[in-house]
Amino acid sequence: MRIQSIESFSTSDVGLVRVTTDSGHQGWGQVSTYHADITSTILHRQVAPWVLGKDVADLSQIGDLVDFVFEKEHKFPGSYLCRAVCGVDTALWDLHGKLQNKSVCELLGGKPRPIRVYASSMKRDITPEDEARRFDQLRKKHGYDAFKFRVGAECGRDQDEWPGRSEKIVKTVRKVLGDDVALLVDGNSCYRPETAIELGRVLADQGICHFEEPCPYWEYEWTKQVTDALPMDVTGGEQDNNLALWKYMIDNNTVDIYQPDICYMGGIERTMRVVKMAADAGKTVTPHAANLSLVTIFTLHLMGAIKNAGPYVEFAIEEADYYPWQYGVYENLPVASDGKVQIPEGPGWGVDICSSWLEKSVHQVSEARR
């Protein structure tokens, strides 16, 4: 069973990938979101030539195929190549799930079930009062018992989104939601270590359990200073895709909880290598999944199977007025109930792609020579 064609269906935000074998079997995957049309160009130019015609009859061949692409494109080891490879990797996992009539979660050794999620806010332009109010409404509607919100400014060089916002939002959300919910915050690479530690003490006083990416993510030593100084879990890794840097981070206990993004990493195979490194070091993994494209579906399946999974999965709460592009891509968008989301139970990813979305996308095809 060999790869006969690779198709991409792209907008600027989302890029879906369909892999078809010479036996007629198909699987759906996704390149990473954000500039997905550029990533799809890379898929056809720098990934497809190395995988078309390759034998994928055995699930274990995916890892070697992924490695082969990175070897052949060794001059281009960066983010865009990883984002493109993800499309083929995830499509092949879907294909094998359908062949075996199993979910990807089951292929990975798990079992589909409802899994706890945390409601993840993407907004920084929201007042503390409005954020706390919508969290309270979502708790009543969906039963969430964990919430994440933003502090600082994104890559903010120590600046708040506006003066005093971070400290106020932490205290306001805690006051409104009470002590029975888990609160997580995300610094998005805002702070120098001394500022992060100062804010971290305020977070600790309010019972915040998770301080994500407090320092510029590439400043590993800065982040470790924060990890060593604070009592709550410091977390990070969403932007990282280099396996050597992942080993450095884990070997040096840079953070307490590791957060690879499946689409930024290059798919399930490479993410599972990070999972294994973390497991061998006794560390927890809670992947980044900050929108409701297929990355959330991928993450639900993975978290339902790995032994060192954190206590919850990230679940974006932004509606169509904020992230319109994440809707209408696939059928049966997951919905939280009692603070949990069901891992799809059908074969492969267990979702059906919307034909109406495909019709509006830009379609490209790469085919193996017969």
SEKE-149524 format. One record per residue (C-alpha): x negated, y negated, z. Coordinates in steps of 0.02 Angstrom, whole numbers, plus 50000, padded with zeros to 5 digits. Layout:
N
XYZ ...
//
This chain:
370
500005000050000 499134984449936 499554965949941 500304961349773 500834943349802 500774929349928 502104915849917 502204899550013 503754888950041 503214872150110 503724855150170 502524842850249 502984849950420 503344868550399 502614881850284 503334899350272 502384913750192 503064929450109 501894944050077 502454957549953 501544974049928 501394984549771 502654996249851 503934982249862 503864979750051 503924962050116 503564952250273 503814934150325 502564923450418 502144905350443 500624894150425 500444881550564 501614866750571 501034848850535 500314845150362 500934862450315 500924857850130 499034855050141 498824871350235 499804880550100 498594874049969 497174881350071 498144897650088 498184899849899 496434893349865 495404900450009 496404914750084 497394923149945 495864927149834 495124937749974 496694947250026 497634950449864 497454968649814 496864973949987 497544989650069 498674985750218 499485002850241 498895003650421 499254990450552 497464991650614 496834984850448 497494967350482 496054962850597 494734967750472 495644958450334 495704942550439 493844944150479 493454946550294 494274929850251 493234920750381 491654929250321 491964924650140 492434906850189 491024905050316 490674887150262 492454882450313 492704889150490 493874875350549 495674872450593 496454872350420 495764889450376 496444896550539 498134888450508 498194896150334 497634913550385 499054913650512 500304914550369 499614931050305 499304938550477 501054935150540 501864940850378 500934957450390 501514960150569 503304957150511 503054969050365 502424983050477 503814980150602 505084982450463 504184997950398 504235005950570 505934998850618 505154990850772 505004973250836 503274965450839 503444965451027 503594984451020 502134985850898 501104976451028 501654988451166 503074978551244 504974978851244 506164965051190 507074957651338 507594940851409 506024931551461 505864916351573 505474899851486 505014882351540 505904867651461 504554857851372 504754839251337 503774831251195 504244813351237 503164799451305 504314785351252 505604790251381 505804782051551 505564792351708 507394790151752 508004795951581 506824810951580 507404816451752 509224814151701 509084824851545 508124838251639 509534839051766 510824840651627 509814854451542 509634863751706 511524863751728 511824869151548 510444882051522 509874886851696 508054881351675 507044882551834 505424875851760 505064859751663 503554851751581 503364833351544 502024821251486 500834810551587 499554798051523 499424793251339 498904805951206 497004804951191 497284789351293 495534785351355 496154784351535 497654773451492 499444776951541 500834776251411 501334760651506 500684754851675 501274765751819 502284777851713 501374793951757 501474792451945 503264786551936 503884800451822 503114813951932 503974807252087 505614803551999 505794820751920 505364829352083 506634818952179 508034822252054 507704840852028 507194845052207 505944857552270 506694873252192 506034870552015 504284872851946 503584856651875 502194856251746 501334841151667 500314838751508 498934825751495 498584828651309 496724824451324 497024807851412 495834806651559 494034805951613 493754818451755 493774805751897 495444798551839 496174815851812 495654821051987 496414805252062 498064808351972 497924826852014 498014822952199 499664813952169 500254829052069 499764840752210 500744830252336 502284832452226 502054851252207 501564851052023 500954868551981 500174866051808 499074851651744 498794854351558 497354847451455 496904833551577 495304828551485 494844827551301 494944845951256 493214846051177 492424840051341 492354857151424 491234851551567 492424837251610 493894849251615 492944861251727 492614847151851 494494844551863 494824863151878 493574864752020 494244849552113 496134852452111 497244865052202 498514867552061 498204877151899 497264867251769 497664873951596 497084871751417 496524879051253 497944874851134 496794865851011 495394878751013 495184891650875 493324896150881 493114913050965 491354908851025 492024893351113 493424903751187 492124915451260 491174900551331 492764893451408 493254909951488 491504914651546 491334897651629 493074897051707 493404880651618 495254881651663 496364892751769 497624897451633 497224899151448 498414892851313 497984898351136 499224893251001 499554908050887 499704897250731 498184886550770 497174902250809 497524910950645 498874923250696 499204937750813 497554947050786 496404932650836 497554927350978 497514944951048 495614943851054 495784928751167 497084938051270 495864952451293 494414941051341 495524932651469 496174949351535 494414956051555 494024940651660 495604942551764 496374927051687 498154922651638 498754917651464 500234906151431 500174901451246 500584884451174 502214884351074 502774866451063 504144867350931 505554879050877 504794884550712 504244902750702 502814899350823 504064901150966 504674917750896 502884923950879 502504918651057 504044926951131 503544943551053 501744942251112 502194936951289 503404951451302 501964963551274 500354957251354 499874962251532 499094945551582 500554934751528 500974919551633 502654917851719 503544909051575 503504904451390 503494886551327 505174881951250 505404865251163 506954855251208 506904841351077 508444840250967 508644836050783 508554817250811 506754819350871 506074834650778 507294837150633 506094848150535 506134862350663 507954866150629 508724876150488 507164886450450 507854903050513 509494909850576 509974912550758 508864899450838 508524905451016 509524897451155 509094898051340 510314905651464 509964906851650 508244899651612 507794914051496 507704917251308 507974934051226 506504941151129 507254945550958 507634964050950 507714967250763 506294974250657 504764963250636 505074945850702 506924949550710 507484933650623 508194929750451 507484915450349 508774902550289 508944902750100 509544884750105 507884879450182 506884889050051 507834880349912 507234863349975 505404868449994 503944868249872 503634886149810 501914892749760 501374910549715 499714919549708 499734936949631 498504951249619 497974956649444 498824972649395 
//
